């Protein structure tokens, strides 16, 4: 199947509005090339290194592209662009439209070339369409709708803690599992089972596919939801969510973690870390705290029940 890439020349100021217009006209997504925005970011932040090509001169034009099925009728888009050209008080630019026919395989798979294996101490996260022949434990992930690829700092923090934790032969839980990367890693590190949940049904479907790709689906219980309410308990739990949700779920997570159990949490920006720590200190002892970029992860041990 083929698609049309419809590229419209506009201005930096009008790029966002034009993006919305292209989606309203049926685009399956948008792509913006705006070097003025890149220059603004470079000018307002301090960088240890930036490729010299990012500083290249631009002509002040931003290019917004939409993607349409090959039988799409562009008459309505042409009409809207003509109407906008007549609005002299808006910084719309030329609104010149260029149509390019592209193969769907190229369009759908273009993003894949930007993913490479991510190596940690014991685990390597490998895009599902690539092969790995090294001596580390491969966790194959197809990000699908971008529920988690292992490249984000919070995911790497959790994976590092999982590598350190003794999960072999133990029941684990992955709360807010996303793509299933953490649950899959726990199982491939030797966990006997893993309860995995997410409030998004699409994430649950993605997790099941990735568990199957790693040959560990039969050891997982994947469901739409949050912390189990059926009396299950776990020796190890991981929750890569956000500070607000972690604080909200503290009591529920503590109730399903076995005494002396291990808890790994991340998704915490620096400014919220002390709040999360304060919320968990009642039931948990902090073992380790790590940072990566703007994010923090924490490794806890559950306290013994008060006598």
VENZI-V488822 format. One record per backbone hydrogen bond with DSSP energy under -0.5 kcal/mol. CO is the residue of the C=O (numbers start at 0). NH is the residue of the N-H. If there is no record, write none. Layout:
# VENZI-V488822
co=CO nh=NH
co=CO nh=NH
This chain:
# VENZI-V488822
co=0 nh=103
co=1 nh=69
co=2 nh=101
co=3 nh=5
co=3 nh=67
co=4 nh=6
co=4 nh=99
co=5 nh=65
co=6 nh=97
co=7 nh=63
co=8 nh=94
co=9 nh=61
co=10 nh=14
co=11 nh=14
co=13 nh=17
co=14 nh=18
co=15 nh=19
co=16 nh=20
co=17 nh=21
co=18 nh=22
co=19 nh=23
co=20 nh=24
co=21 nh=26
co=22 nh=25
co=28 nh=66
co=30 nh=64
co=31 nh=33
co=32 nh=62
co=33 nh=37
co=34 nh=38
co=35 nh=39
co=36 nh=40
co=37 nh=41
co=38 nh=42
co=39 nh=43
co=40 nh=44
co=44 nh=46
co=50 nh=53
co=51 nh=54
co=52 nh=55
co=61 nh=9
co=61 nh=63
co=62 nh=32
co=62 nh=64
co=63 nh=7
co=64 nh=30
co=65 nh=5
co=66 nh=27
co=67 nh=3
co=68 nh=71
co=71 nh=73
co=73 nh=77
co=74 nh=78
co=75 nh=79
co=76 nh=80
co=77 nh=81
co=78 nh=82
co=79 nh=83
co=80 nh=84
co=81 nh=85
co=82 nh=85
co=83 nh=86
co=85 nh=87
co=86 nh=89
co=89 nh=91
co=95 nh=8
co=97 nh=6
co=99 nh=4
co=101 nh=2
co=102 nh=106
co=103 nh=107
co=104 nh=108
co=105 nh=109
co=108 nh=111
co=108 nh=112
co=109 nh=112
co=110 nh=113
co=111 nh=114
co=116 nh=118
co=117 nh=124
co=121 nh=136
co=122 nh=119
co=123 nh=125
co=123 nh=138
co=124 nh=117
co=125 nh=140
co=126 nh=129
co=135 nh=137
co=136 nh=123
co=137 nh=139
co=138 nh=125
co=140 nh=127
co=140 nh=142
co=142 nh=145
co=142 nh=146
co=146 nh=178
co=151 nh=155
co=152 nh=156
co=153 nh=157
co=154 nh=158
co=155 nh=159
co=156 nh=160
co=157 nh=161
co=158 nh=162
co=159 nh=163
co=160 nh=164
co=164 nh=166
co=166 nh=169
co=169 nh=191
co=169 nh=192
co=170 nh=234
co=170 nh=235
co=171 nh=194
co=172 nh=174
co=172 nh=237
co=173 nh=175
co=173 nh=196
co=174 nh=239
co=176 nh=179
co=179 nh=183
co=180 nh=184
co=181 nh=185
co=182 nh=186
co=183 nh=187
co=184 nh=188
co=185 nh=190
co=186 nh=189
co=189 nh=168
co=192 nh=171
co=193 nh=220
co=194 nh=173
co=195 nh=222
co=196 nh=175
co=196 nh=176
co=197 nh=224
co=198 nh=200
co=199 nh=202
co=199 nh=203
co=200 nh=204
co=201 nh=205
co=202 nh=206
co=203 nh=207
co=204 nh=208
co=205 nh=209
co=206 nh=210
co=207 nh=211
co=208 nh=212
co=209 nh=213
co=210 nh=215
co=210 nh=216
co=211 nh=214
co=215 nh=218
co=216 nh=219
co=218 nh=193
co=219 nh=221
co=220 nh=195
co=222 nh=197
co=222 nh=224
co=233 nh=257
co=234 nh=261
co=235 nh=172
co=236 nh=263
co=237 nh=174
co=238 nh=240
co=238 nh=265
co=241 nh=245
co=242 nh=246
co=243 nh=247
co=244 nh=248
co=245 nh=249
co=246 nh=249
co=248 nh=252
co=249 nh=253
co=250 nh=254
co=251 nh=255
co=252 nh=255
co=252 nh=256
co=253 nh=256
co=255 nh=233
co=257 nh=260
co=260 nh=301
co=261 nh=236
co=262 nh=299
co=263 nh=238
co=264 nh=297
co=265 nh=240
co=266 nh=242
co=266 nh=268
co=267 nh=295
co=268 nh=271
co=268 nh=272
co=269 nh=272
co=271 nh=275
co=272 nh=276
co=273 nh=277
co=274 nh=278
co=275 nh=279
co=276 nh=280
co=279 nh=282
co=279 nh=283
co=282 nh=302
co=284 nh=300
co=287 nh=298
co=289 nh=296
co=291 nh=294
co=293 nh=269
co=294 nh=291
co=295 nh=267
co=296 nh=289
co=297 nh=264
co=297 nh=299
co=298 nh=286
co=298 nh=287
co=299 nh=262
co=300 nh=284
co=301 nh=259
